[in-house]
Amino acid sequence: MGPGFFVIAILGCADGSTACAPVATLPTRYESEEACMAAAAPALEANSDFDFPMLFAECRAAKAPAAERKPARKIPPDARRA
């Protein structure tokens, strides 16, 4: 998958947890899923102003934007198979 990070998505649910839709993705990036999960409850409390009967916070893996990824390594011509 390459370099990546985790972000918190806030999901709004109309009917229990069956009809949920993403309502926000927070801009903070977490280097590990554990760090993201530890921040999920406080993030949900701070972002609970959406008009849904139920809200959930979910950590999602994301790739770093292309500008932040390491450039591809060039393979020397003599290293390629003929």
N, C-alpha and C positions, 0 to 999 in steps of 0.2 A: 504494500500500500504506500510505502514511502513515508517521509516525514509528516507528522500530523499532530493533532491536539484534540482536546475535547471541549465542547461548548454546552451550555445549558439551554434547552428548549423548553418553553412554557407551553403546555397543551391545555386547551379549554375543552371541557366535556359537557355535552348537553344531556346525555342519558347514561348516568353511571360512568363507566369507563369504556363504553362500547362505541360511542360516537364522538371521538376526540379529534381535534384539529389543532395544528400548531398556531399559536397566536403571537409568539415572539421567540426570537433567538437572541440570547444575551451576548454582548460583544466580548466579554471576558473569556480568555482562553486558558485552559488547564492542561498541563503537561502530562497528567495521568488521569485515568478514570477515577481513581480513589480520591484525588484532590477535587475533581469535579463533583463527585457524589457528596463529599463533605460540605461543599458550598451550595448544594441544591436546595436544601430546606430554607436557609436564610435568603437565597435568591427568590424562592417562591413567595416568601413572606413580603419581600420588598417589591414584588411584581404581581400583586394579587388584585389589581384594580380592573381586571377584564370582566366583561359581563357574561359569565358562564356559571352554572350551578356548581361545577367542580373544576379545579385547576390542578395540574400535576407538573412537576419539574422532571425533566429527563435529560441525562447526559448522552450526548451524541458524538461519535467520532467524526472528525473532519480533517480534510487535507489542508495543509498550509497553502495560501495563495501562491500562484506560480512565481511571483516576484520574490517570495521568501524561500523557495525551494533551492536546494543546491543545484548548480548547473550539471547537466549530464556530462559524464566523463567521456572524453573522446578516445576511441580505440585506435591505436596506431595501425596504419595500413598493413604493416608486415605481420600483425597479430591476427588478421582475418583469415578464415579458411578459404581455400581456393575453390 
